[in-house]
Amino acid sequence: RRIYNDPRLVYIVGENNLSSFIKDDVEEMLEGIKSNKLKSGDNLVLYIDDYENPRIYLLNNRTKARRYSELVPVYKYSTEENSASADNLADVLQYVKANYKADSYGLVMWSHGSGWLYSGNSIDNVGSKAHRRTIGRDGYREMNIDAMADALRKSVKLDFVLFDACFMQCIETAYELKDCADYIIGSPAEIPD
């Protein structure tokens, strides 16, 4: 069993009006990997769900791609997935755990977030109005933060959860995730483009 140096998962729920930002963000990650000279065994796993079927990419010090268009997925889903589902998040975390064994992991959640604010036009995963406490928007579906917390508690030990999403650094969100990771990082307001 090969032990990796604490792989990080970037979970991109981008089947929404943020999809145009995915390419630039991934290219910034590629640039960072090249300039920081990652140690052998360091891995950044990208789960990307945009308007195509979801894909999983592996970025590390052996990655040759310099552009998003040059990346080759290590796994490609054959069907559309609801990436705003806590079950899907748990499945992706299990994939990472099974393929990149480590003592601990990190998670970056990339999408829209409402924190504890009202999110008036969204539908949750059971078809009812989702008023607040959501992360990730896949079409009109959003993941409830309490469902996300349940999925994380059942998955892997996380050093951190970093939200690249608006409104996710509020005390209520931190409290909901208190047993999920050592650190919760986010923005208490909107994240500028």
Secondary structure in CASP SS format (residue, H / E / C, confidence):
PFRMAT SS
TARGET T0000
AUTHOR 0000-0000-0000
METHOD secondary structure of the structure
MODEL  1
R C 1.00
R C 1.00
I C 1.00
Y C 1.00
N C 1.00
D C 1.00
P C 1.00
R E 1.00
L E 1.00
V E 1.00
Y E 1.00
I E 1.00
V E 1.00
G C 1.00
E C 1.00
N C 1.00
N C 1.00
L C 1.00
S H 1.00
S H 1.00
F H 1.00
I H 1.00
K H 1.00
D H 1.00
D H 1.00
V H 1.00
E H 1.00
E H 1.00
M H 1.00
L H 1.00
E H 1.00
G H 1.00
I H 1.00
K H 1.00
S H 1.00
N H 1.00
K C 1.00
L C 1.00
K C 1.00
S C 1.00
G C 1.00
D C 1.00
N C 1.00
L E 1.00
V E 1.00
L E 1.00
Y E 1.00
I E 1.00
D E 1.00
D C 1.00
Y C 1.00
E C 1.00
N C 1.00
P C 1.00
R E 1.00
I E 1.00
Y E 1.00
L E 1.00
L E 1.00
N C 1.00
N C 1.00
R C 1.00
T C 1.00
K C 1.00
A C 1.00
R C 1.00
R C 1.00
Y H 1.00
S H 1.00
E H 1.00
L C 1.00
V C 1.00
P C 1.00
V C 1.00
Y E 1.00
K E 1.00
Y C 1.00
S C 1.00
T C 1.00
E C 1.00
E C 1.00
N C 1.00
S C 1.00
A C 1.00
S C 1.00
A H 1.00
D H 1.00
N H 1.00
L H 1.00
A H 1.00
D H 1.00
V H 1.00
L H 1.00
Q H 1.00
Y H 1.00
V H 1.00
K H 1.00
A H 1.00
N H 1.00
Y C 1.00
K C 1.00
A C 1.00
D C 1.00
S C 1.00
Y E 1.00
G E 1.00
L E 1.00
V E 1.00
M E 1.00
W E 1.00
S C 1.00
H C 1.00
G E 1.00
S C 1.00
G C 1.00
W C 1.00
L C 1.00
Y C 1.00
S C 1.00
G C 1.00
N C 1.00
S C 1.00
I E 1.00
D E 1.00
N C 1.00
V C 1.00
G C 1.00
S C 1.00
K E 1.00
A C 1.00
H C 1.00
R C 1.00
R C 1.00
T E 1.00
I E 1.00
G E 1.00
R E 1.00
D E 1.00
G C 1.00
Y C 1.00
R E 1.00
E E 1.00
M E 1.00
N E 1.00
I H 1.00
D H 1.00
A H 1.00
M H 1.00
A H 1.00
D H 1.00
A H 1.00
L H 1.00
R H 1.00
K C 1.00
S C 1.00
V C 1.00
K C 1.00
L E 1.00
D E 1.00
F E 1.00
V E 1.00
L E 1.00
F E 1.00
D E 1.00
A C 1.00
C C 1.00
F C 1.00
M C 1.00
Q C 1.00
C C 1.00
I H 1.00
E H 1.00
T H 1.00
A H 1.00
Y H 1.00
E H 1.00
L C 1.00
K C 1.00
D C 1.00
C C 1.00
A E 1.00
D E 1.00
Y E 1.00
I E 1.00
I E 1.00
G C 1.00
S C 1.00
P C 1.00
A C 1.00
E C 1.00
I C 1.00
P C 1.00
D C 1.00
END
